Amino acid sequence: MTLAVRYTAARTLDTAPAPGVEPGPGEVEPAPACVGICGTDLHIFHGDMDARVATPAVLGHEMSGRILRVGPDVEGWRVGDAVTVMPLRRDDTCPACHAGHQHICRHLDFIGIDSPGAIQQPWTVPASTLTRLPESLPLDRAALVEPTAVAVRDVGRAQVTDGEKTVVAAGVFNSGLRSRPWPADGTKYDYQDAPPEPVARARAIAEVCEEHGTSLPAAVIAFPTTRPSTVNVTLGMRDRAQVTQNVALQRSAVPRALWHDLRERGLIRQDVPTTVGGVP
């Protein structure tokens, strides 16, 4: 008997027989060998996404494995091929897809969140979501292809080159410390309680931001760099209000004098430029 690990309620998992859906036309059945635990999976496990995730839910969208069965009309794949999955199923019919923006398809199915994921044996997915893995790549490492691809894509779009200074606000901005004008005790940082030192520093920076008529989140986004590459700042936003707030922050003006004061008070590095990245 094959099993699936299921999310059933906040901080609760169980095991149950896997559905075992036979691959249909255009589908394949890979056997997951390794599955990564994404930050989104942790949010789901903590109960933060119950409004979206239907229980019981089989999680897992970072994976590697080998094909067990190939459905009708599937070409280019055979049993035993090593694969990973790009976990986005789109409809290719909506205006976003027609405009070439399939990643924001109006009916996007994020496999492993909106439909059953890879923490099961076996697993049926569209053949169009497969990416071939080189045989030289160990499967335990190959499970990290999907999150690594996100980072590589971001760096590529930012056109960062050797020696340039950048700021990536995604993890810190969304995990709590800098997502609020005044970070509080008990703030989560990388899904754990933030140490007191970063919280104290974030509060000190927030105080200087307030003196200059701006906020800590706005300063994070506007942080002056040789080539700004603040990326993925809307990742993890759960409602329209949060997305709207982040869009507004992108357009907010941060005084240049803020960087000078932060540097003078030892709250940012001395090599951070103070003549760019804001308004006079």
Residue, then its C-alpha position, 0 to 999 in steps of 0.5 A: m500500500t502506498l501512503a500520503v502525508r496529509y495536512t488536516a488542521a493547524r499543526t496536524l498531519d496524518t498518513a492515509p492511503a494515496p489516491g493513486v490516480e492513473p495518468g490520463p492523456g497528457e499526464v505522467e506518474p512520477a514516484p517522488a524520491c525527495v521532497g523539500i519543505c517550503g516556507t509556504d508549507l510551513h505557513i500551511f502547517h501553522g494554519d495560516m492558509d486555511a482559507r485557501v487550502a482544502t483539507p485533507a491536503v497533500l503538500g509538497h511542490e519541491m521534489s525530485g523523482r523518477i517516472l513510473r508510468v506515462g499516460p496516453d499521448v505523452e511524448g518525450w518521456r519514458v519510465g525511469d526518467a529523472v524529473t522535477v516538477m514546475p508546480l504551476r498548472r495554468d489554463d492557457t485561455c485567460p487574458a493573462c495567459h494570452a498576454g504571456h503572463q502564465h504565472i498569474c493565470r486567473h485560474l492558476d493551480f499551484i500544485g501542492i497547495d491548490s491540488p495534491g502535492a508530492i508527499q505521496q507515492p505515487w503522484t500524477v501530474p501534467a507532463s507539461t510541468l516536468t523538467r528533465l534532470p541530468e543523471s549526474l545530479p543526485l535526487d536529494r539535491a535535485a529536490l532544490v531545483e524549484p526554489t533555486a530556479v526562483a533565486v536564479r530568475d530574480v538575480g538574472r532579472a536584476q542583472v546583478t554583476d560581480g562586486e555590486k551591492t544588492v538588497v533582497a527584501a523578500g525573506v525579511f520583509n515578509s517574515g515580520l521584522r521589517s513588514r511593520p513600522w514598529p517590530a514587536d517582541g515575538t516577531k517571527y523571523d524565518y519562521q522562528d522567534a526573532p532574536p532580541e538584537p535584530v528586533a532592537r535594531a529594527r525598532a531603532i531604524a523605525e524610530v529614525c524613519e519616523e523622524h524623517g516622515t517615512s516608515l521601516p517597510a518603505a525604507v527597506i524597499a527604497f534601500p539605496t544600492t548600486r543596482p537596487s534589486t528588491v525582489n519578491v516583496t509581494l511573496g506571501m501576501r494573503d489579501r488585497a490590502q497587503v498587496t495594495q500596501n506593498v504597491a504603495l510602498q514601491r512608490s513612496a518617497v524616502p528622504r536621502a537624509l535618512w540614509h545619512d542619519l542611519r549611517e551616522r548612528g551605526l544602524i547601517r553599513q558605512d559604505v551605504p551611499t547617502t546621495v542616492g536612493g531617495v528625495p532631497 
